[in-house]
Amino acid sequence: TACGGNDASTTTSDSGKKLDRVTLTLNWYPYGEHAPFYYGKQQKIFEKHGIDLDVRAGQGSQKTVQATAAGQTDFGWADTPALLAGVDQGVKVKSLGVFLQTTPASVQSFDAKGIAAPADLKGRTIAGTAGDALSKTF
C-alpha cells in the first residue's frame, strides 16, 4: 500500500481504496495464536473492510496493555490476567473480547516432585517471565 493524501492515519490500497491505518501490538513475538492476523493481511481481508493493519511484535502482555493505554498502539493483544492487573492499577484500557476461552498457560514439573494440584505449589519456587500472564495469575 502507499500513503494516501496528507492524512497520516489513512493509506490507499493498490486499487485506490482509502484505508484506515490501525496498529495492533501483540502480547509477544508472533506465534501460532497470532496466525489469523497474518492470514487476514495476506488474504486482504482487513483491506476489504477498509483497514490497513500494522501488526507489531510485543514484549509481554503487561507492556502491551501499557502501550495501548498510552496511545502507542491502537489495539493490544494481551492475556486477560495482565489486562485485569492493569485495570486494577488504574490503567485506562477496555477489553473488546476474548479469543481463547481457556488459557494455554501451564506449570510443569517432574513426577518425582509430587505436584498434582495447584495447592502443591505452595512454598515452591517456579520459573517464569516477569509480567507474563501466569505470573500475574499467581
Steps between C-alpha positions, in 0.01 A plus 500: 500500500601858452448797727171668421475879496618720782315310772752290693225272632393375157663321211384398155483142372644395165147528359464859627274424797549724804607296804515587869846432638466291818775361723473178698774412749519133589563354844829348386698420189277347232397138555207274405235686699564806282457319167153647429644852485769406249260287298254790492771732372619249240147439372420875509206439735580809706543707184156385382360661815697823458783417742874520442613285794854536633573202728786562743684251718453549872721450803247350739135569573574748777701722264233465231229615743714799602578591137131483409401723792775748407371526141815345353286240321134496402432148625686257721485121502553415866433219743204561731692484833738775384208708373309465827811581705545817293138604544532435875796741502299770322619438143231633264437213256195296400470136405313452172479124513666174588666287232600201714235362733763327713861595554778306330724587798615209713739402775704187442704295744666162523286217642752454780408845638152377594310798362149395400293812577558877521503478882812282473690803368471682834849572632664389175704708258387523139672661203320738268521824308445819699165654414366203305146370541597207721695715746209746509264211574711391797 
